Amino acid sequence: MEEDADLKLLEQKKLEAMKRKLRAAAPVPKEEKTDRQVVEGMLYDRGDEVLEAAYSFYPSETQRLVKELATMIRDGRLSEKVAGGELYSIFRQLGLRFRLNTSIRVMDQGKLVDLSEKLGRKKEG
């Protein structure tokens, strides 16, 4: 009888050890990226600024476009990075027009300054 109790205790310990190993070996579910994060990862050259501006002017339409772009990226149909100008062009082709904050900067005495500032200095001097 004592032998049965020892055997059951040993079995229980082994079962617990196996459960611990199984939990440790189970893959940790990785957090899936949102559609927006997937698309932002493929943008360069002011692409993030274009996307932000599009969301502020046309939130629902931009979300639909981002969803479609994310699907294309995940499926491998879109594998190259997208420049800000290309993304802006896509929005314009869809009839979604909006303004971006732009500035022209030039070198003046070794540092970048806005063109309007440089021209203002020339008029004064």
N, C-alpha and C positions, 0 to 999 in steps of 0.2 A: 504494500500500500504506500509506504514511504517512497518506494522506487517510482511509482506512478506520479506522485506529487513532484518529485525531482525531474522526471521526464517532461511533465507538463510545464514546469517552470523554465526548463531549458528550451523547450519549443517556443514558449512565449517570448523569451529573450531573443531567440533567433528571428522570430517573426517581426519583433520591434526593430531589430537591426536592419532587416530587409526593407521595412517600410521607410526607415530613415534614408537608406541608400537610394531608394526609388524616388523619394522627394528631392534629394540632392541632385539626382541625375535628370530629373524632369526639366525640360527646357523652360527657361523663364520667358514668358510671353513678352516680346519686345513691343514697345509702344509704336503704333503705326502713325506715320506722318499724315497730317491733314493735307488736303488738296493744295491749299495755299503754300504750305511748307515745301511740298514737292516742286511746285512751280517756282517758288523763290530760289530754290537750290539750282535751278537751271538758268537764272537770269544773270546778266552782267551788263556793264556799261550803262548805268542809271536805270536799269530795268526795274529795280525796286521802287524808284521814284515814280516811274510811269504807272506801276501797279497801284501804288498808294493813291496817286491822283485819280486813277480810274475808279478805285473804290469810293473815293469821296464824292465823285460826280455821279457815278452809275453803279451803286452797290449790288443790286440784284443781277444786272447784266454782266458785270465783272465776275461775280461769283459763278455764273453759268459758264463763262469762258474759261475761268480758272479750273473748273471741274472738268471740262473737256480737254484742256491742255494737260492736266494731271493724268487723265486716263490715257492720253496719247504717250506721255512719258513712261507711265507704268507698263504699257503694252510694248514699248520699244519702238513705236512709230516716230517718236521725236527723241533723238538722242544727242543732238547738238545743242549747245547753249544758245539762248535767245538774247539778243542785244535789246537795249531799251528802245532804240529806234525801230527795230523790227516789231516789237510789241506795240508800240505806239501806232505803227502802220496798220497792224491788225485791227486795233480799235477804230481807227479812221475808216478802214474798209467796211467795217460793220455799221458805220454811221454814228459812232460814238465819239464825238469831238469834245475835247477839253483842253484847257491851257496847262502848260507846264511852266514852272519858274525856271527861266533860263537867263544866263548872263554870259557876256563875252569878256574874257579876261586876257590881258596882254602883259608881257614882261616890261617892267619899267624899273630901271636901276636895280636889276637883279631880283625883283619880287613881282608876283602876280597882282595886278590891280584891275578893277573893272574898267572897261573901255570908257564908260561915261565919266568916271573919275579922272582918267588920263586926259580926255578931251576937255574937261572942265579946267584942269590945270593949265592946259595950253592957252585957253582963252584968257585966263587971268594973267599969265606971264607974258 
